[in-house]
Every structure is written in C-alpha cells, then in structure tokens.
Amino acid sequence: MSFPINRPRRLRRSDAIRRLVRETRLHPSDFIYPVFVSELIDRPEPIEAMPGIFRYPYKDAAKEADRVFKLGIPGVLLFGIPTHKDATGSESLKQDGIVQNTIREIKNVNPEIVVIADVCLCEYTDHGHCGIINNGEVDNDATVYILARQAASLAAAGADIVAPSDMMDGRVKAIRADLDKNGFKNTAIMSYSAKYCSAFYGPFREAAGSAPQFGNRKGYQMDPANATEAIKEISYDIDEGADIVMVKPALAYLDIIAKAKSRFDIPIAAYNVSGEYSMVKLAAQAELGDEKLLALEILTSIKRAGADIIISYHAADVAKWLE
C-alpha cells in the first residue's frame, strides 16, 4: 500500500502547531473603531439595528475612545449627528459642531488616540444625500467646495486624519489643497476610494439618521459589478494626494482589496460595515453560529485579502478575544 509523502495534516494536529504556522494574524493594532456622536442625546443610546453599538454624547464618546485605545486599538472613526439639518449640511462646518467638539474632547482625554473624522454631508443634510442638490441631482463641484471646508474645520479641531466618504470626483485634490492652504500639511487623508452602492449599509443609516429622503446613491457610489473601475478610482485618489485608500464594504469585495494590495504601494483600509456586523450579531442571537468564530473568520479573510487597516464595529470585541 502506498502512502503520501506530503502530509499537510501534520501541521494541523494541535492548536499550538496551527498557531505556529499561521499565515495571517489579527492584532488589535490592525483595527479602527467607528463611533457615533450625537447632539440629540445626553447619555449613551443603544442602536437597535446594531446590537452592542451606541450613539454617544461627545464627552461619553471621548471616554469610549479611551476605553478602546487601552484595549490596543489605535484610533476611532467619528460620525456626527447634529441637532439641525439643512439643504447644504452647514452644521458640518461649525467649529463647535458635534464632531469638532468630540475631537477636542478626545484629545483632551488622551492625545495619543488617532482621531479620524468622516467627511461627508449625508448626516448633516435634510435630504440625506452626500452633497448639494441642484435640479434633483447631487452637484459634484458645489459639494466638493463644502467638503474641503469641512475637512479643514475638522483638522482645526485636531483630527489626525480626515476621511472623505462622499464619492465626489476630485474631492481628495480639493481637500488636500484646502488643508495645506490652512496650515494643516500634516493632516492625512484616508479616502473612501472604492465605495460601492451596497445593500449592507442599512443599519448604519439608521444609526446616523442618514438615509436619503428621495432616490438613491447610485449616481455617485460605485456599481457592485465593477472591479476595473475600483482600481481606477483608487489610482485617481492616490494621484490627488490620498495617504490611505479604502474599499467599502469589505466582505463582498475581498477581490477588490486583493487587487488594490497587489497594485498599489500604499496602506489599504477596508470597512467591515454595519450590515456585515449586524448579520453576525443576529445569526448569533438566533443560535445559527458562534459570534466569535464568525467574526474572527470574516475579519481574518479581510486581512488575508490584503487590508492593512480594518474598520470594524467588532474591533473592541476582537481586542478582548485576542488577549
């Protein structure tokens, strides 16, 4: 009887051996934790669609940022919910706006925390779209003008990184120019470069109150069927001055993450979005799977595909699981 010479099972015989030869390893420092901050509340408020995730007043948000930093997570990504919304998202520009106040409070509590501020108008407009509406459509260039001012305002409040998520053409170039003009040459840009028009964003839109009041975002977010276009978008953003580029969502776009990693010598971020998080939570609640095993498998696949940075609502849990 002939037996195989090569026996890969030799290296699967125990947990210790599997750890020894493991190719992809998660670490808390791989993660960024998203945080929702709201002017409408005076105490943390659970988000029904995202079990375990809360909206915070700005002082509580700073405490939460410090908590996750002490777990080994280097930074947070902030999303703001203002008291007042209007057609142009004017609240996003205020130096005493909800995100600006949160940035200052976080830096006061712990200046070492990396603070990333989302740059977009969807949470600030009464129509819920990511830009200025003209003739029933999002006006690209008028929106870019506002976004550049918003980014400078966030940098002035102390943001280490600004993260445009709007998908307007040319916004990275405009933001870089405005940051430099206002003395923020060291503020980095993490661009949502390949942001797809995805069905996985539903829980986030409930959390941030940012669902569009008419139409959809297909006119500016990417078609899920397109891969070559994603590489083109990432290339444009790098040429315009992005320091980090992002693929969003992550799980359904692992091929895009892998293509980007093989093509570009720049940090690649991937957003493990709200729908991906909530699916795991609901599956676990229904006893259809183990939350820890499901989450770690998904997040490992994202890193294995090539992500250097993973933005995930599971980040704090992962940090504890990996202890």
ChimeraX attribute file (.defattr): number of C-alpha atoms within 10 A of each C-alpha:
attribute: neighborCount
match mode: 1-to-1
recipient: residues
	/A:1	2
	/A:2	4
	/A:3	6
	/A:4	5
	/A:5	6
	/A:6	7
	/A:7	9
	/A:8	8
	/A:9	8
	/A:10	10
	/A:11	15
	/A:12	14
	/A:13	10
	/A:14	11
	/A:15	9
	/A:16	11
	/A:17	12
	/A:18	13
	/A:19	13
	/A:20	11
	/A:21	10
	/A:22	10
	/A:23	8
	/A:24	12
	/A:25	10
	/A:26	17
	/A:27	13
	/A:28	22
	/A:29	17
	/A:30	20
	/A:31	28
	/A:32	27
	/A:33	22
	/A:34	24
	/A:35	20
	/A:36	22
	/A:37	28
	/A:38	23
	/A:39	17
	/A:40	14
	/A:41	14
	/A:42	12
	/A:43	15
	/A:44	17
	/A:45	13
	/A:46	14
	/A:47	17
	/A:48	12
	/A:49	20
	/A:50	20
	/A:51	13
	/A:52	13
	/A:53	19
	/A:54	18
	/A:55	24
	/A:56	26
	/A:57	22
	/A:58	27
	/A:59	19
	/A:60	18
	/A:61	25
	/A:62	25
	/A:63	16
	/A:64	17
	/A:65	27
	/A:66	22
	/A:67	13
	/A:68	22
	/A:69	23
	/A:70	13
	/A:71	17
	/A:72	18
	/A:73	24
	/A:74	20
	/A:75	23
	/A:76	26
	/A:77	21
	/A:78	25
	/A:79	23
	/A:80	29
	/A:81	27
	/A:82	21
	/A:83	13
	/A:84	13
	/A:85	19
	/A:86	12
	/A:87	15
	/A:88	21
	/A:89	27
	/A:90	16
	/A:91	23
	/A:92	29
	/A:93	20
	/A:94	15
	/A:95	15
	/A:96	14
	/A:97	21
	/A:98	23
	/A:99	30
	/A:100	24
	/A:101	19
	/A:102	29
	/A:103	30
	/A:104	22
	/A:105	20
	/A:106	26
	/A:107	19
	/A:108	11
	/A:109	15
	/A:110	15
	/A:111	14
	/A:112	13
	/A:113	21
	/A:114	22
	/A:115	25
	/A:116	27
	/A:117	30
	/A:118	25
	/A:119	29
	/A:120	28
	/A:121	29
	/A:122	25
	/A:123	25
	/A:124	28
	/A:125	26
	/A:126	19
	/A:127	22
	/A:128	23
	/A:129	27
	/A:130	30
	/A:131	29
	/A:132	23
	/A:133	17
	/A:134	10
	/A:135	6
	/A:136	9
	/A:137	12
	/A:138	18
	/A:139	15
	/A:140	20
	/A:141	16
	/A:142	15
	/A:143	22
	/A:144	24
	/A:145	15
	/A:146	23
	/A:147	29
	/A:148	23
	/A:149	20
	/A:150	28
	/A:151	29
	/A:152	26
	/A:153	22
	/A:154	29
	/A:155	26
	/A:156	19
	/A:157	20
	/A:158	24
	/A:159	27
	/A:160	20
	/A:161	23
	/A:162	26
	/A:163	24
	/A:164	25
	/A:165	23
	/A:166	26
	/A:167	25
	/A:168	23
	/A:169	16
	/A:170	14
	/A:171	24
	/A:172	28
	/A:173	19
	/A:174	21
	/A:175	27
	/A:176	22
	/A:177	17
	/A:178	20
	/A:179	25
	/A:180	14
	/A:181	11
	/A:182	13
	/A:183	12
	/A:184	17
	/A:185	13
	/A:186	11
	/A:187	22
	/A:188	20
	/A:189	25
	/A:190	26
	/A:191	30
	/A:192	27
	/A:193	31
	/A:194	30
	/A:195	24
	/A:196	25
	/A:197	18
	/A:198	18
	/A:199	10
	/A:200	20
	/A:201	17
	/A:202	16
	/A:203	21
	/A:204	19
	/A:205	16
	/A:206	14
	/A:207	22
	/A:208	20
	/A:209	17
	/A:210	21
	/A:211	22
	/A:212	17
	/A:213	11
	/A:214	10
	/A:215	10
	/A:216	13
	/A:217	19
	/A:218	12
	/A:219	13
	/A:220	18
	/A:221	19
	/A:222	21
	/A:223	16
	/A:224	17
	/A:225	8
	/A:226	11
	/A:227	15
	/A:228	10
	/A:229	13
	/A:230	22
	/A:231	19
	/A:232	13
	/A:233	19
	/A:234	24
	/A:235	17
	/A:236	17
	/A:237	25
	/A:238	20
	/A:239	12
	/A:240	17
	/A:241	18
	/A:242	26
	/A:243	17
	/A:244	22
	/A:245	25
	/A:246	28
	/A:247	26
	/A:248	27
	/A:249	27
	/A:250	29
	/A:251	20
	/A:252	14
	/A:253	18
	/A:254	21
	/A:255	15
	/A:256	23
	/A:257	29
	/A:258	17
	/A:259	16
	/A:260	25
	/A:261	18
	/A:262	11
	/A:263	12
	/A:264	14
	/A:265	8
	/A:266	14
	/A:267	17
	/A:268	24
	/A:269	29
	/A:270	31
	/A:271	24
	/A:272	24
	/A:273	23
	/A:274	22
	/A:275	19
	/A:276	21
	/A:277	21
	/A:278	22
	/A:279	17
	/A:280	21
	/A:281	23
	/A:282	16
	/A:283	14
	/A:284	15
	/A:285	13
	/A:286	10
	/A:287	10
	/A:288	10
	/A:289	14
	/A:290	14
	/A:291	19
	/A:292	15
	/A:293	11
	/A:294	15
	/A:295	20
	/A:296	17
	/A:297	11
	/A:298	17
	/A:299	25
	/A:300	16
	/A:301	16
	/A:302	27
	/A:303	23
	/A:304	17
	/A:305	23
	/A:306	23
	/A:307	26
	/A:308	20
	/A:309	20
	/A:310	26
	/A:311	25
	/A:312	24
	/A:313	23
	/A:314	26
	/A:315	26
	/A:316	20
	/A:317	17
	/A:318	21
	/A:319	21
	/A:320	12
	/A:321	11
	/A:322	10
	/A:323	9
